[in-house]
Amino acid sequence: MTDDFPLPKPSELADAIKDFLRLESAGGILLLAAAVMAMGFANSPLSGFYDQLFAMPVAVQFGALAIDKPLLLWVNDGLMAIFFFLIGLEIKREFLEGELSSISQVILPGIGALGGMVIPAAIYLGLNWGDSRALDGWAIPVATDIAFALGLLSVFGARVPTALKVFLLTLAIFDDLAAIVIIALFYSADLSSGALLASVVIFAIAVLMNRRGVTTTSAYVLIGVVLWVAVLKSGVHATLAGVLIAFCVPHKGVEGASPLKALEHDLHGPVAYAILPLFAFANAGLALGGMSWGDLVQPVTTGIVAGLVIGKPLGIMVFVGLAVLLGLAKLPKGVSWSQMVGVSAACGIGFTMSLFIAGLAFEHGSTADVAGDRLGILVGSLVSAALAGVILHLSLGQAPAEKTNQS
């Protein structure tokens, strides 16, 4: 048997893994695999183990300061802060020397993100008007799961124009930052003024470090951890700390070195191949038991599905179209309108961020008995992903093989 099916040599296996990790779509493939695995665990006899694993309490204490949270929240609030830190670094670099150095390219995704929030919220509110309890979930279809949206786009590899990637990345960041602001303003009932003040002071220190020419990356990582703790204790979503501290990391260092680029390079692999798949595995495990297709006709479920599948792409495209028509911005170079529709549909993948907002909305609004929120998020995100995949497949051309051969 071993002669017919020889086992790969360790060196061959290592080379195969390296080849896989070189694929631009590798992160998206791992992300999808983790989500499918989570769904399998949550709907199998191992569901109890899955639930207990991420409900396991994990505590860290330094004197009187203690952080005691379930493992799930350590993943969502802790590891994802590193992801948002990387996103912040990438956005800052793009602002300084990349696609976003042009004001018109900044305006377009910002306006698109605004439309992608206004229209889904309006659709949800319209379908749930008159039910004061259900109205608390208006922000659920507003969210975009940046991890899954970018993962979907990465599956198409070199076929995706760089400008289209930058547009989606920037729009998703605007979207997520807006979602964090929404959570802070509407769903953060237990804000700590003392911790908020401490967060402002710590952030000001980080800004001062940048202005005084501090280029040591470890110094920013250290103060970033302190800022994360303060933001976490304030009641605001802790991932905001990652973005804030990233904007303080200097772009230029001594002898031409770039602390920002160095950190971005070092974090790309761990985030794409470890943090994001773990995040997907921890959050994508939705138990389907007790749900039925009849739940889809409930106003909350319908509002979420319609908001994600219709509201997101419609809002983004209408606002982007108006911005281009009025001369406020231009369509990214090399990007077609059909590709924009595909990316806009991908923004309807709310999934984990929508689940997070749903928990906060129904908890603080005393609407825990409203059925169908999870089903709406699951169906809306899956349909949005399918639509986006089809549209992008049809609208994207072949990979630029000519350039590859010439180089």
C-alpha positions in Angstrom: 0.0 0.0 0.0 2.8 2.4 0.8 4.3 1.8 -2.6 1.0 2.7 -4.4 0.4 5.7 -2.2 3.8 7.0 -1.0 3.7 9.5 1.8 5.1 13.0 0.9 8.5 13.8 2.3 8.7 16.4 5.0 10.5 18.8 2.6 7.8 18.3 -0.1 5.0 18.9 2.5 6.8 22.1 3.6 7.1 23.3 0.0 3.4 22.5 -0.6 2.4 24.6 2.5 4.7 27.4 1.4 3.1 27.4 -2.1 -0.4 27.5 -0.6 0.5 30.4 1.7 1.8 32.3 -1.3 -1.6 32.2 -2.9 -3.4 35.6 -2.6 -6.6 33.7 -1.9 -5.1 31.5 0.8 -6.4 33.7 3.6 -9.9 33.7 2.2 -9.8 29.9 1.8 -8.7 29.4 5.4 -11.4 31.9 6.5 -14.1 30.0 4.7 -12.8 26.6 5.9 -12.9 27.9 9.5 -16.5 29.1 9.1 -17.6 25.8 7.6 -15.9 23.9 10.4 -17.6 26.1 13.1 -21.0 25.4 11.5 -20.2 21.7 11.6 -19.3 21.7 15.2 -22.3 23.8 16.2 -24.7 21.4 14.5 -23.2 18.1 15.6 -22.9 16.1 18.8 -19.8 18.2 19.5 -21.9 21.4 19.9 -21.7 21.2 23.7 -17.9 21.1 23.5 -17.8 24.0 21.0 -20.1 26.2 23.2 -18.1 25.3 26.4 -14.8 26.0 24.8 -15.6 29.6 23.9 -17.6 30.2 27.0 -14.6 29.2 29.1 -13.6 32.1 31.5 -10.2 33.5 31.0 -8.9 36.1 33.6 -5.8 38.3 33.6 -5.2 40.4 36.7 -2.5 43.0 37.7 -3.2 44.1 41.3 -6.6 45.7 41.4 -6.9 45.7 37.6 -8.7 42.6 36.4 -10.0 41.5 33.0 -12.2 38.4 33.3 -14.0 37.4 30.1 -15.1 34.3 28.2 -12.6 33.0 25.6 -14.9 34.2 22.8 -14.6 37.8 23.9 -10.8 37.5 24.2 -10.9 36.5 20.5 -13.3 39.2 19.5 -12.0 42.1 21.6 -8.3 41.1 21.8 -7.2 39.3 18.7 -9.4 41.4 16.4 -7.9 44.5 17.9 -4.6 43.3 16.2 -6.5 42.8 12.9 -7.8 46.4 13.1 -4.3 47.6 14.0 -3.1 46.0 10.8 -6.0 47.6 8.8 -5.1 51.0 10.4 -1.5 50.6 9.3 -2.6 49.8 5.7 -5.0 52.7 5.5 -2.4 55.1 6.8 0.1 53.9 4.3 -2.5 54.3 1.5 -3.3 57.8 2.7 0.4 58.8 2.6 1.7 57.2 -0.5 -1.0 54.9 -2.1 -4.4 55.0 -3.7 -5.9 57.1 -0.9 -3.3 59.9 -1.3 -5.9 61.4 -3.8 -8.7 63.2 -2.1 -11.2 62.0 -4.7 -10.3 58.4 -3.9 -11.0 59.0 -0.2 -14.3 60.7 -0.8 -15.8 58.0 -2.9 -15.6 55.0 -0.4 -16.6 57.4 2.4 -19.8 58.4 0.5 -20.4 54.8 -0.4 -20.1 53.7 3.2 -22.7 56.4 4.2 -25.2 55.1 1.6 -24.5 51.5 2.8 -25.6 52.5 6.3 -28.5 54.8 5.6 -30.5 52.6 3.1 -30.3 49.3 5.0 -31.3 51.0 8.3 -34.2 52.7 6.5 -35.4 49.3 5.0 -35.2 47.6 8.4 -37.0 50.5 10.1 -39.7 50.5 7.4 -40.4 46.8 7.8 -40.5 46.9 11.6 -42.2 50.3 12.1 -44.7 50.1 15.0 -42.8 47.5 16.9 -40.8 49.4 19.5 -38.9 46.3 20.6 -37.8 45.3 17.1 -36.8 48.8 16.2 -33.8 48.4 18.5 -32.2 46.2 15.8 -32.0 48.9 13.2 -28.2 48.8 13.1 -27.9 45.0 12.5 -28.0 45.2 8.6 -25.8 48.3 8.7 -22.6 46.3 9.5 -20.2 44.7 7.1 -18.0 41.8 8.1 -14.7 43.1 6.7 -13.0 39.7 7.2 -15.4 37.8 5.1 -15.8 40.5 2.5 -12.1 40.8 1.9 -11.8 37.0 2.1 -14.3 36.7 -0.7 -12.5 39.2 -2.9 -9.2 37.6 -2.3 -10.5 34.3 -3.8 -10.3 36.0 -7.2 -6.6 36.7 -6.8 -4.9 38.7 -9.4 -8.1 39.2 -11.4 -9.1 41.9 -9.0 -7.8 45.4 -9.8 -5.8 46.9 -7.0 -8.0 50.0 -7.0 -11.1 47.8 -6.4 -9.4 46.2 -3.4 -8.5 49.5 -2.0 -12.0 50.8 -2.5 -13.5 47.8 -0.6 -10.9 48.0 2.1 -11.5 51.7 2.7 -15.3 51.4 2.5 -15.3 48.5 4.9 -13.1 50.4 7.3 -15.4 53.5 7.2 -18.3 51.1 7.7 -16.7 49.3 10.7 -15.6 52.5 12.3 -19.2 53.9 11.9 -20.5 50.6 13.4 -18.2 51.1 16.4 -19.5 54.7 16.8 -23.1 53.4 16.6 -22.4 50.8 19.2 -20.8 53.5 21.4 -23.7 55.9 21.0 -26.7 53.6 21.0 -25.7 50.3 22.5 -23.1 51.2 25.2 -25.3 51.5 28.2 -22.5 51.1 30.8 -19.9 53.6 29.7 -17.2 54.5 32.2 -16.3 58.2 32.1 -13.1 57.6 33.9 -11.9 54.9 31.5 -13.0 57.1 28.5 -10.9 60.0 29.9 -7.9 57.7 30.4 -8.3 56.5 26.7 -8.2 60.1 25.5 -5.1 60.8 27.6 -3.3 57.6 26.4 -4.1 58.4 22.8 -2.8 61.9 23.2 0.5 60.5 24.5 0.7 58.2 21.5 0.2 61.2 19.2 2.8 63.2 21.1 5.3 60.3 20.7 4.7 60.5 16.9 5.2 64.3 16.9 8.4 64.0 19.0 10.0 61.5 16.5 9.7 58.2 18.5 10.3 55.4 16.0 10.6 52.4 18.2 7.8 50.0 17.2 7.8 48.3 20.6 6.9 51.6 22.3 3.8 51.9 20.2 2.9 48.3 20.8 3.2 48.8 24.5 1.1 51.9 24.7 -1.3 50.2 22.3 -1.9 47.5 24.9 -2.5 50.1 27.6 -4.9 51.9 25.3 -6.7 48.7 24.5 -7.3 48.0 28.2 -8.6 51.6 28.8 -11.0 51.4 25.8 -12.1 47.9 26.9 -12.9 49.2 30.4 -14.7 52.3 29.0 -17.5 50.2 27.5 -16.6 51.1 23.9 -15.7 48.3 21.5 -12.0 47.6 22.2 -11.1 47.1 18.5 -11.2 50.8 18.1 -7.9 51.0 20.1 -6.1 49.1 17.3 -7.1 51.6 14.7 -6.3 54.6 16.8 -2.8 53.4 17.8 -2.0 52.4 14.2 -2.6 56.0 13.0 0.2 57.1 15.5 2.9 54.7 14.2 5.3 56.8 12.2 5.7 56.2 8.5 9.3 57.3 8.3 12.0 56.2 10.6 15.8 56.5 10.9 18.0 55.9 7.8 15.0 55.5 5.5 13.4 52.7 7.5 9.6 52.7 7.9 8.3 51.5 11.3 4.8 51.4 9.8 5.8 49.2 6.9 7.8 46.9 9.1 4.9 46.3 11.4 2.5 45.8 8.5 4.8 43.2 7.0 5.3 41.3 10.3 1.6 41.2 11.1 0.2 40.2 7.6 0.9 36.5 8.0 -0.3 36.0 11.5 -3.5 37.9 10.9 -4.3 36.3 7.6 -3.5 32.7 8.5 -4.2 32.6 12.2 -6.2 35.4 13.7 -8.9 35.7 11.1 -9.5 32.0 10.7 -9.7 31.7 14.6 -12.1 34.6 14.7 -14.3 32.9 12.0 -14.2 29.6 13.9 -15.2 31.2 17.2 -18.1 33.3 15.7 -19.5 31.3 12.8 -20.9 28.4 14.8 -24.6 29.1 14.5 -26.9 26.2 15.8 -29.7 25.8 13.3 -31.8 23.7 15.6 -35.2 25.2 16.3 -35.1 27.4 13.3 -37.5 27.0 10.3 -38.1 28.7 7.0 -41.2 30.2 8.4 -39.1 32.4 10.5 -38.0 34.2 7.3 -41.4 35.9 7.0 -41.0 37.5 10.5 -40.5 41.3 10.2 -37.1 41.2 12.1 -35.8 38.5 9.9 -37.1 40.0 6.7 -35.7 43.4 7.7 -32.3 42.0 8.2 -32.2 40.0 5.0 -33.6 42.8 2.9 -31.2 45.3 4.5 -28.1 43.2 3.8 -29.0 41.8 0.4 -30.8 44.8 -1.1 -30.1 47.8 1.1 -26.3 47.5 1.2 -25.6 47.3 -2.5 -28.4 49.7 -3.4 -27.3 52.3 -0.8 -23.6 52.1 -1.8 -24.3 52.2 -5.6 -26.9 55.1 -5.3 -24.6 57.2 -3.2 -21.5 56.4 -5.3 -23.4 57.1 -8.5 -24.6 60.4 -7.3 -21.1 61.4 -6.1 -19.7 60.6 -9.6 -22.6 62.3 -11.4 -22.2 65.4 -9.3 -18.5 65.5 -9.9 -17.6 65.0 -6.2 -15.5 61.9 -7.0 -14.4 59.7 -9.8 -14.7 56.0 -10.4 -11.4 54.2 -9.5 -9.1 53.8 -12.4 -9.5 50.4 -14.1 -12.7 49.6 -12.2 -16.0 49.1 -14.0 -19.5 49.7 -12.7 -20.4 46.0 -12.7 -17.3 45.4 -10.5 -18.6 48.1 -8.2 -21.9 46.3 -8.0 -20.1 43.1 -7.1 -18.1 44.7 -4.3 -21.2 46.5 -3.0 -23.0 43.1 -2.8 -20.1 41.7 -0.8 -20.6 44.5 1.7 -23.9 42.8 2.5 -22.0 40.1 4.3 -22.8 41.3 7.8 -22.3 38.0 9.7 -20.1 38.3 12.7 -20.3 42.1 13.2 -24.1 41.9 12.7 -24.3 39.1 15.2 -22.4 41.2 17.7 -24.7 44.2 17.1 -27.8 41.9 17.4 -26.7 40.7 20.8 -26.2 44.3 22.0 -29.4 45.6 20.4 -31.7 43.0 21.8 -30.0 42.9 25.2 -30.1 46.6 25.8 -33.5 47.0 24.2 -35.1 44.2 26.2 -36.0 42.3 23.0 -34.3 39.0 23.7 -37.6 37.3 22.7 -37.5 38.7 19.2 -37.0 35.6 17.0 -35.2 35.3 13.7 -32.3 37.7 14.1 -29.7 35.0 13.7 -31.5 33.4 10.9 -31.8 36.7 9.1 -28.1 37.4 9.5 -27.1 33.9 8.3 -29.4 33.9 5.2 -28.7 37.6 4.3 -24.9 37.1 4.5 -25.0 33.8 2.5 -27.2 35.3 -0.2 -25.0 38.5 -0.4 -21.8 36.4 -0.6 -23.4 34.2 -3.4 -24.5 37.3 -5.4 -21.2 39.0 -5.0 -19.3 35.9 -6.1 -21.4 35.5 -9.2 -21.2 39.2 -10.2 -17.5 39.4 -9.6 -16.9 36.2 -11.5 -18.7 37.7 -14.5 -17.3 41.2 -14.3 -13.7 40.5 -13.6 -11.4 39.8 -16.5 -8.6 37.3 -16.7 -5.5 37.6 -14.6 -2.9 40.0 -16.2 -0.7 37.2 -17.5 0.9 39.5 -20.1 2.4 41.6 -17.4 3.6 38.5 -15.5 5.3 37.2 -18.6 6.9 40.5 -19.4 8.3 40.8 -15.9 
